[in-house]
Amino acid sequence: MEPVALKSIKAIFFDADDTLFSVYPSVGDIYSSCASEFGLKISAELINRSVLDVWQQFRDSFQRRNYNYKTTEEQEKKLWYQFIEMVFKACSEEKLPAGLSDRIYEAFSDPASRRLKAGVKELLEELQNKYLLGVLSNNDRRIESVIEGLGIRQHFTWVYPAFVTGYKKPSPEVYRWIEKKHGFRSDQLLHIGDSFENDYQAALNAGWHAIWLSNGNNVGQGAEVLAAGTIKDLTKILSSGKII
């Protein structure tokens, strides 16, 4: 593929979790801390193992794959409550205390549940002077308060959780929605995210430019894949003035 000058790009969209920031200290730590408030003592390590196991079963449901990736705000919340219940069922025989699912759900709207990746603020400050910036996430409304609380909301013209577009990545409808709403051509848009399937491949399939933030994961990477292992690597690519 021929390199493309970045000056032809009008807007850059980022995924959110594991792209701009990560859960802190871990999903298991947050679940365990919330559970202890209700008298339920389960270690973060055990919960983290359960989270990984349950996610393998839950991934297709979360993406709404059987519904052509269509989603609503109500469906998003319902899915997360199901996930919470499945995680605790996998690691404890005790009945889930009333109100615990609500507590955990709300905990992930707290900016304290995330940590910005090193170099993100500096990168956004630099890009904001050259491009329109947006967030395109498969997460729900809670991501808005996280982005606000982490002090990076001012860099983005748009923040779109999945229910706003009505679809989840990797559906091409997500990308078409952006084009129609803002009047962009697909070749004027760049998407950056950590999921090889949902962010990188899906954006390319929609005719966008894309960079895979691999976080050191080389699975699926080939000679034709434009990947950045870290935010520092991503900054170098974007500073070069050219992308594939």
N, C-alpha and C positions, 0 to 999 in steps of 0.2 A: 504494500500500500504506500501511496505517496504521502509524505508529511504534509500537514495542513497548518497554515499560519494561525496562531491563536488570535490574531487581530480580526479574523473572520467570525469568531465566536461572540455572540451577543450576551449570553447568560450561562452561568455555571450553576448546576444543582448538585447538592451533596446529600448523601444518605446521612443518618444521624448516629444511632448507636453503633459502636465499633468502627465508626468513621471519624466523626468529630470528637467523640467522647466514649467512655466505657463505663459500665456499671462498677460501682465502688462500695465496699471493698470486694464483694462478690454477690451474686444473687442469693447464694446460700446464707451469707452473713446477714443480709437484709431480712430474709424469711425467718431465720433463727431469732434475730433480735425482736421482730414483731411477735413471733410465737411466744417468746419468753414473757412478754407483757400480758399474755393470757394464761400464764402458768404452764405452758407447754414447752418442755425442754428437749430440743433436738439440735444436734451439732450442725454447724454450718457445713462441715465436710460431708456429712451424710446427706444433707439436703442438696448440696451441689452435685453429688453423684446421682441422686434421684432426678434432679433437673435435667441432667444430660440424658438419662435413660428415657424420661417422659417426653423430652423434646423430640426424640427420634420418632415416637408414635404420633406426636402432636403437630409436627411441622406442616403437613399437608392441610390439616384443619385450620391452622393459624393463617396460612396463605390463602385460604378459601379456594383451594385448587379445584374442588369438586363443584364449585359455583362460578367457574370461569373467572375467579379472583375478585368477584364483586363483593363489596362489603359496605356496612353502615356503622355509625357510631355505636348503636345498640349492640350489634353483633360483635364488634370489637371487644366491648366490655364483657360480654357474656363469655367469649372465648378465654379471656384471661382468668375469669373466675373458675372456669372449668380446669384450666391449667393448674392453678393454685391447689385446687382440690385433689387433682391427680398426683401432684408432687407429694403432698402430705400423706395421701393414701399409700404411696409407694414406700414411705420411710417411717410410718407410725401406724399402730393399730388403734390409737386413741381417736376419738371423735373430734372433728375439727370444731374448735370453740366458735360460738356465734360471734360474728363481728371481726374475726381474724382475717377473712378474705378481704373485707373492706379496708382493714388496716394495711395489709400488704399492697393492695391495689393503689391506695393513696400514697404509700411510701415511695413508689416509683414516679410520682409526680414531683417529689422533692428534689431540688438540684443537688442536695447532699448525697443522693444515690448515684451520682455520676462524677467522673473526673475528666476534665478536658485533656486531650492528648497534647503532648509537648509540641509546641510550634503552631498550634491551630490558630490562636489569636493573631499571631504575627502574619500568618498566611492570609487570613481573612482580611486583615487591615490592608495588606498589599493588593489583594484581588479586588477589593471593594472600589478602589480608585480606577479600575479598568473595565469591570464587568458588572452586570446585574447578578446578584447572588440569590439562591433559593435553597430550601431544604425540601427534599422529596423522600418521605419516610413511610415504611410499612407500619410504623407505630401509630398509637392513637393520640387523642387530644393532650395527654399528659406530657408529650414531648415538647409542647409549646412552653409550658411553665419551666421545664428543665432548661431549654435554650435561653429563656429569659433570665433565669436565676444564675446561669453560668456566665452571664455577661457578654453574650455574643449575638443577641437578637438584633442589635442595631446594624449588624453587618449584612443582614438578609432583607431583601425586598419582600420575599414570600417565604412562608413556612407552611407546608402542606402535609398534614398527616393523611393516612390512607383514606379515611372516610370522606375527606373533602373531595378527592378525585373520584371516589366511588369504586375504586379498584386498587388492588395490591400489585406491586411488582412481583413477577416479571410480566404482567399483562401489558401488551402494547397500548392498551387503552389509557394507561397512566401517562404515557409519553404523548399520545395524541391529545389528551385533555390539556396538557400544558401548551402545546402548539396552538390549539384552537383558542384557548382563553387569552393568550398573550400575543397571538399573531406572529409567532416565530416559525421559521422553516426548521425542519429537523437538523439540517447541516449547520445551523447557527447555534446549536445547543451542545453542551458538554455535561455529562453526568459522572460523578465520582462516588464510589461506594465500596464497601468491603465484601459484598457478596458477588462471587464470580457469575452466578446464574442471574440473580435478581437485579443487580446493578450493572455489571459490565456487559454481559451477553445481551441482556434485555434491551439496554440502551442502544447498543450497536444494531440489534435486530430492528429497532424502531427508526434507524437512520441517523441517530445521534452519534456524536463522538463520545468516547468513554475512557476512563482510567480506572483500573482496578487497584484499590488500596488493599493489598494482599495481607498486610500485617504479618509478613514473613511466611505466609502459606504459599507454597509453590504448586499446589494441586491445580491442574488444568492449565498451567502456564506454558505457553509455547513461544516460538519465535515471533508470532504475529500479535501476541498479547502485550498491550501497553500497561505495565504494572509498576506500582510504587510500593515498596515494602513498609515504608514509614512516612509520616508527614514530612520529614526532612527530604526524603526521596521525591515525594510529590511536589514539594516546593521547587526542587531542581528542575523537574519536568516542566512545570508551569512557567518557570523563569527562562526556559530555553527559547520560548516564543513559538515552538512548533509541537504538534501532536500528530499521532497517526489517526 
